[in-house]
Amino acid sequence: MRNPIPILGISYGIAPDYPSAMAQQNADIPAPPRTPDIARKTSETALHALAERCREEPLSATHWTALGIVQEAAGLDPARARLRAVLLEPQDAGNLNDLGAADPSGMKAALRLLVLDPLHGPATIMSALHAFGQERYIDAQRLLTRLRLSDPANIEATFLLASSLEQGPPQAMAARLYRTSLVLAPEDPLGAGRALARLGAGPAEAAFPPAHVRMVFDGYAESFDTHLTGRLKYTAPETLLKLAHASGVASSGSPVRTAIDIGCGTGLTGAVFRPHCRHLTGIDISGEMIRRADAKAIYDRLVTLEAVAFLRNDPALYELAIAADVTSYIPDLPGFLSVVSARLEEGGTLLLTALEPPAGTAPGLGPDGAYTHSLTGLEEAAFNAGLRVLKVERGAMREEAGQPLATLFLAFTKLRQTGV
């Protein structure tokens, strides 16, 4: 907790001295309108109960936060409730984040907090992000630099400042700040290692640490299905199923006994393969992805864990393993194929996708930050892992910036048992 800082005559510590004024404003809070729709009775009851609590305890940020959540779920505007929560507990980054930099009231709250405390961390981050969105890079850098001077261990400010500097000539400074981010958070949730690899200032093998992959896909989970299948035209599951049928695997008359969907996400691949599997396991590093997959009731078993760590310790053997759009995040392809092979029955099948490098470029970390693999490299790594290529098809599993991504679709069969 910081010591109170006198700013503009106000002694400001954890909260500014204006709750009493807010209490007067809250004296007459309108109750949410009732709806005749019987299906909304539960939501209506919660809205009225929370509105009543806010009237009775207008200085409780918890009540305002809860009211905002329920209002949003009911399709009502939560901005007013969230703004009250921010003003009551300005140091709670979650409230400010819920209000959002894109919301005018969110920026109004952030600017007000910066007047009261120019070193307010969450408000500075929101204001910097807003400045980035308006291409006011110098303003954003000034805000973030000031925050880092007062709080050198602020990982968000350090990473965002590095990201902004990466766009201009001072890339050496960006690299130094990314390295500082790694010192502040060695598990690297924000992806400093990936940024360093993209700049050629760090090893490509460090681009996707588990903490970063987890954070990216936890944040992506809510919009994953619609974005991937709609905007990016993702078709990897359907293409892999056709490849399986062409390889004599998972036909409608002969479902596989045991299958594992590696990097299952929200269950897009599992939904396609479910009718062709008697028992289907899903494994993913993202808890939010797993939660959404679980809600679809596709899998017989779901596990939240990094894939290689899980496969190394899983005692089960599978007749079929599927890895759709997984190798894009795997630097150690031979190691990955070895642990997958060890979990396949002899004669079992592995289906996977791999991004091909653009013409004239070597396999490795691409400019978009995803790993690419050559067919020769895949065949060699598979052979060393006791796998043989059954079928290969070329196509595009999705688009990127409106362009199809060159993709290898492969089916392997397990020839022999290997050690891991």
C-alpha positions in Angstrom: 0.0 0.0 0.0 1.4 3.4 -0.9 1.5 6.3 1.5 -1.1 9.0 0.9 0.2 11.5 -1.7 -1.2 15.1 -1.4 -2.3 16.0 -4.9 -4.3 19.2 -5.6 -4.9 19.6 -1.9 -6.4 16.0 -1.6 -4.7 13.4 0.6 -5.0 10.4 -1.7 -4.1 6.9 -0.5 -6.1 3.9 -1.6 -9.3 5.9 -2.2 -9.9 9.6 -2.8 -11.9 11.5 -0.2 -15.2 11.7 -2.0 -17.4 8.7 -0.9 -19.6 11.0 1.2 -20.4 13.1 -1.9 -21.3 9.9 -3.8 -23.6 8.8 -1.0 -25.8 11.8 -1.7 -25.8 11.0 -5.4 -26.9 7.5 -4.8 -29.8 8.3 -2.6 -32.3 7.8 -5.4 -31.1 4.9 -7.6 -33.7 3.9 -10.1 -34.5 0.2 -10.0 -34.0 -1.8 -13.2 -37.2 -2.1 -15.3 -39.2 -5.2 -14.9 -39.7 -7.5 -17.9 -42.8 -9.6 -18.6 -40.6 -12.4 -20.0 -40.9 -15.3 -17.5 -37.5 -16.6 -18.6 -35.9 -13.5 -17.2 -37.4 -13.8 -13.7 -34.2 -15.0 -12.0 -32.2 -12.2 -13.6 -34.9 -9.6 -12.7 -34.8 -10.8 -9.1 -31.0 -10.5 -8.9 -31.1 -7.0 -10.5 -33.7 -5.7 -8.0 -31.9 -7.3 -5.1 -28.5 -5.8 -6.0 -30.1 -2.4 -6.8 -31.6 -2.4 -3.3 -28.2 -3.3 -1.7 -26.6 -0.4 -3.6 -29.2 2.0 -2.2 -28.7 0.6 1.3 -24.9 0.5 1.1 -23.9 3.1 -1.5 -20.2 3.0 -0.5 -19.8 -0.7 -1.2 -17.8 -1.2 -4.3 -18.5 -4.9 -4.2 -22.3 -4.3 -4.6 -21.7 -1.9 -7.5 -19.4 -4.4 -9.2 -21.9 -7.2 -8.8 -24.7 -5.0 -10.2 -22.6 -4.2 -13.2 -22.0 -7.9 -13.9 -25.7 -8.8 -13.6 -26.8 -5.8 -15.7 -24.4 -6.9 -18.5 -25.7 -10.4 -18.4 -29.3 -9.1 -18.7 -28.4 -7.0 -21.7 -28.5 -3.7 -19.8 -25.9 -0.9 -19.8 -23.5 -1.6 -16.8 -21.3 1.6 -17.3 -22.9 3.5 -14.4 -22.5 0.8 -11.9 -18.9 0.0 -13.0 -18.0 3.7 -12.9 -19.2 3.9 -9.2 -17.1 0.8 -8.4 -14.0 2.4 -9.9 -14.5 5.6 -8.0 -15.0 3.8 -4.7 -12.0 1.5 -5.2 -9.7 3.2 -7.7 -6.8 0.8 -7.0 -8.8 -2.2 -8.1 -7.5 -2.8 -11.6 -10.3 -5.2 -12.3 -13.0 -2.6 -12.0 -11.2 -0.2 -14.3 -10.6 -3.0 -16.8 -14.3 -3.9 -16.8 -15.2 -0.4 -17.5 -12.9 -0.5 -20.5 -10.6 1.9 -22.4 -13.1 1.9 -25.3 -15.9 3.1 -23.1 -16.1 7.0 -22.8 -17.0 6.7 -19.1 -14.0 4.3 -18.6 -11.6 6.9 -20.0 -13.3 9.6 -18.0 -12.7 7.6 -14.8 -9.1 6.9 -15.8 -8.4 10.6 -16.5 -10.0 11.6 -13.3 -7.9 9.2 -11.3 -4.7 10.5 -13.1 -5.6 14.0 -12.0 -5.9 12.8 -8.4 -2.8 10.6 -8.7 -0.5 10.9 -11.8 1.2 7.6 -10.8 -2.0 5.6 -10.6 -1.0 2.3 -12.2 -4.3 0.9 -13.7 -5.4 4.4 -14.9 -2.0 4.9 -16.6 -2.1 1.6 -18.4 -5.7 2.3 -19.6 -4.8 5.8 -20.8 -1.7 4.5 -22.6 -3.7 1.8 -24.3 -6.2 4.4 -25.3 -3.4 6.6 -26.7 -2.0 3.6 -28.7 -5.5 3.1 -30.2 -5.5 6.7 -31.4 -1.9 6.3 -32.7 -0.6 8.9 -30.1 2.5 6.8 -29.5 4.6 9.6 -27.9 1.8 10.3 -25.4 1.6 6.7 -24.5 5.3 6.4 -24.1 5.4 9.4 -21.9 2.7 8.0 -19.6 4.4 4.6 -19.4 7.9 6.0 -18.9 6.6 8.1 -16.0 5.0 5.1 -14.4 8.1 3.0 -14.7 10.2 5.7 -13.0 7.9 5.4 -10.0 7.4 1.7 -10.2 10.3 0.0 -12.1 8.8 -3.4 -11.3 5.5 -2.7 -13.1 5.5 -5.6 -15.7 2.5 -4.2 -17.7 4.2 -0.7 -18.1 7.5 -2.3 -19.0 6.1 -4.6 -21.6 3.8 -2.0 -23.2 6.6 0.5 -23.4 8.8 -2.1 -25.2 6.0 -2.9 -27.6 5.6 0.8 -28.5 9.4 1.2 -29.0 9.5 -1.9 -31.2 7.5 0.0 -33.8 10.2 2.6 -34.3 14.0 2.9 -34.7 15.0 2.4 -31.0 14.6 -1.4 -31.2 17.6 -1.9 -29.0 15.8 -0.1 -26.2 12.7 -2.3 -26.9 14.9 -5.4 -26.5 16.3 -4.2 -23.2 12.8 -3.5 -21.9 11.6 -7.0 -23.0 14.6 -8.5 -21.1 13.6 -6.4 -18.1 10.1 -7.9 -18.4 11.6 -11.4 -18.2 13.5 -10.4 -15.1 10.3 -9.1 -13.5 8.3 -12.1 -14.6 10.5 -15.1 -15.5 7.5 -17.2 -16.4 6.8 -14.7 -19.1 3.0 -14.4 -19.3 3.0 -11.4 -21.6 5.3 -13.0 -24.2 8.5 -11.0 -23.9 10.4 -14.1 -25.1 8.3 -14.2 -28.2 8.9 -10.5 -28.9 12.7 -11.0 -28.5 12.7 -13.9 -30.9 10.7 -11.8 -33.4 13.3 -9.1 -33.1 16.1 -11.6 -33.5 17.3 -10.8 -30.0 16.3 -14.1 -28.3 16.1 -17.8 -29.0 13.1 -19.0 -31.0 12.7 -21.9 -28.6 11.6 -19.5 -25.9 8.8 -17.9 -27.9 5.9 -19.8 -26.3 6.4 -20.5 -22.6 3.4 -22.2 -20.9 2.4 -19.1 -19.0 2.2 -17.0 -22.1 0.2 -19.6 -24.1 -2.2 -20.0 -21.1 -2.7 -16.3 -20.8 -3.3 -15.8 -24.6 -5.9 -18.5 -24.8 -7.6 -17.8 -21.6 -8.2 -14.3 -23.0 -9.2 -15.6 -26.4 -11.6 -18.3 -25.1 -14.8 -16.2 -25.1 -14.6 -15.2 -28.8 -12.6 -18.2 -29.9 -15.3 -20.2 -31.7 -16.9 -17.3 -33.7 -13.6 -15.7 -34.5 -11.8 -18.8 -35.7 -14.6 -20.4 -37.7 -16.1 -17.1 -38.9 -13.5 -14.5 -39.6 -10.5 -16.9 -40.0 -12.5 -19.6 -41.8 -10.9 -22.4 -39.7 -11.5 -25.9 -41.3 -8.7 -28.0 -39.8 -11.0 -30.5 -37.9 -13.1 -31.3 -41.0 -10.0 -31.7 -43.2 -8.3 -34.0 -40.6 -11.5 -36.1 -40.4 -11.5 -36.6 -44.2 -7.8 -37.5 -44.0 -8.6 -40.0 -41.2 -11.3 -41.7 -43.4 -8.9 -41.8 -46.4 -6.4 -43.5 -44.1 -9.0 -46.1 -43.0 -9.3 -44.6 -39.5 -12.4 -43.5 -37.6 -14.9 -44.5 -40.2 -18.6 -44.3 -39.3 -18.9 -48.1 -39.1 -15.8 -48.6 -37.1 -15.2 -45.9 -34.4 -11.9 -45.8 -32.6 -11.9 -47.1 -29.0 -9.8 -44.4 -27.4 -8.8 -41.0 -28.8 -7.1 -37.9 -27.4 -7.6 -34.3 -28.7 -4.3 -32.5 -27.9 -4.8 -28.8 -27.6 -8.5 -29.3 -27.6 -9.4 -25.7 -27.0 -13.2 -25.1 -26.8 -13.9 -28.5 -28.5 -14.1 -27.5 -32.2 -12.1 -30.6 -33.2 -13.7 -32.8 -30.6 -17.2 -32.0 -31.9 -16.2 -33.2 -35.4 -14.6 -36.4 -34.1 -17.0 -37.3 -31.3 -19.3 -39.5 -33.4 -16.3 -41.5 -34.5 -14.8 -42.2 -31.0 -16.1 -44.4 -28.2 -14.0 -42.6 -25.6 -12.5 -39.1 -26.2 -10.0 -37.2 -23.9 -9.4 -33.5 -24.3 -6.2 -31.8 -23.0 -5.5 -28.1 -23.1 -3.3 -25.6 -21.2 -6.0 -23.0 -20.9 -8.5 -23.4 -18.1 -10.9 -21.0 -19.8 -10.8 -23.1 -23.0 -11.5 -26.3 -21.0 -14.4 -24.7 -19.2 -16.1 -23.9 -22.5 -15.3 -27.3 -23.9 -16.8 -28.9 -20.7 -20.0 -26.9 -21.2 -20.5 -28.6 -24.6 -20.4 -32.1 -23.1 -18.2 -33.4 -25.9 -15.5 -35.2 -24.1 -15.4 -38.2 -21.7 -12.4 -36.7 -19.9 -10.9 -33.2 -19.9 -7.5 -32.2 -18.5 -6.1 -28.7 -17.9 -2.4 -29.1 -18.4 0.5 -28.4 -20.8 0.4 -31.2 -23.4 3.9 -32.6 -23.2 3.9 -32.6 -19.4 0.5 -34.5 -19.4 1.6 -37.0 -22.1 4.8 -37.8 -20.3 2.8 -38.9 -17.2 -0.4 -40.3 -18.7 -0.5 -44.1 -18.3 -3.2 -44.5 -21.0 -2.6 -45.7 -24.6 -4.7 -44.3 -27.4 -5.8 -45.6 -30.7 -6.0 -42.1 -32.2 -4.3 -38.8 -31.3 -5.3 -35.5 -32.9 -3.2 -32.3 -32.8 -5.0 -29.6 -34.8 -3.1 -26.3 -35.0 -0.8 -27.3 -32.1 2.6 -27.5 -33.8 2.4 -23.7 -34.5 3.3 -23.3 -30.8 5.8 -26.2 -30.5 9.5 -25.4 -30.9 10.7 -28.9 -30.1 8.9 -30.9 -32.8 11.0 -34.1 -32.3 10.3 -34.1 -28.5 6.6 -33.5 -29.1 6.3 -36.3 -31.6 8.2 -38.7 -29.2 5.8 -38.1 -26.3 2.8 -38.5 -28.5 4.1 -41.7 -30.1 4.8 -43.1 -26.6 1.1 -42.8 -25.8 -0.1 -44.4 -29.1 -0.9 -48.1 -29.4 1.1 -50.0 -31.9 -0.7 -49.4 -35.2 -2.4 -46.3 -33.8 -2.8 -43.1 -35.7 -1.7 -39.5 -35.2 -3.4 -36.7 -37.2 -1.8 -33.3 -37.1 -1.5 -30.0 -38.9 1.7 -28.0 -39.5 2.2 -24.5 -41.0 4.6 -24.5 -43.9 7.2 -21.8 -44.2 6.6 -19.2 -47.0 8.5 -20.0 -50.2 12.2 -19.2 -50.0 12.3 -19.2 -46.1 13.5 -21.7 -43.7 11.3 -23.4 -41.1 11.3 -21.8 -37.7 9.6 -18.9 -36.0 7.7 -16.9 -38.7 7.1 -13.1 -38.7 3.7 -13.6 -37.2 5.3 -15.4 -34.2 4.1 -19.0 -35.1 6.4 -21.9 -35.8 6.5 -23.4 -39.3 7.7 -26.9 -40.2 8.9 -28.5 -43.4 7.6 -31.8 -44.7 11.1 -33.2 -44.6 11.6 -32.2 -41.0 8.3 -33.7 -40.0 9.0 -37.0 -41.7 12.4 -37.3 -40.1 11.2 -36.4 -36.6 8.3 -38.8 -37.0 10.6 -41.7 -38.1 12.8 -41.1 -35.1 9.7 -41.3 -32.9 8.6 -44.6 -34.3 6.0 -43.1 -36.7 5.5 -43.5 -40.5 3.7 -41.0 -42.7 0.5 -42.6 -44.1 -0.9 -39.6 -46.0 -0.1 -36.0 -46.6 -2.3 -33.2 -48.0 -1.6 -29.6 -48.6 -4.2 -26.9 -48.1 -5.1 -24.1 -45.7 -6.5 -24.7 -42.2 -7.4 -21.0 -41.8 -6.7 -17.5 -43.0 -4.5 -14.8 -41.7 -5.0 -11.2 -42.7 -7.4 -12.5 -45.4 -4.8 -14.8 -46.9 -4.9 -18.7 -46.7 -2.1 -20.1 -44.5 -0.2 -22.9 -46.3 -0.8 -26.0 -44.2 0.3 -29.6 -44.1 -2.3 -32.1 -43.0 -0.6 -35.4 -42.0 -1.6 -38.9 -40.9 1.0 -41.0 -39.2 0.8 -44.6 -38.0 2.7 -46.0 -35.0 5.3 -48.6 -36.1 7.2 -49.4 -32.9 7.5 -48.4 -29.3 10.2 -45.8 -28.4 11.5 -44.4 -25.2 10.8 -40.8 -24.2 
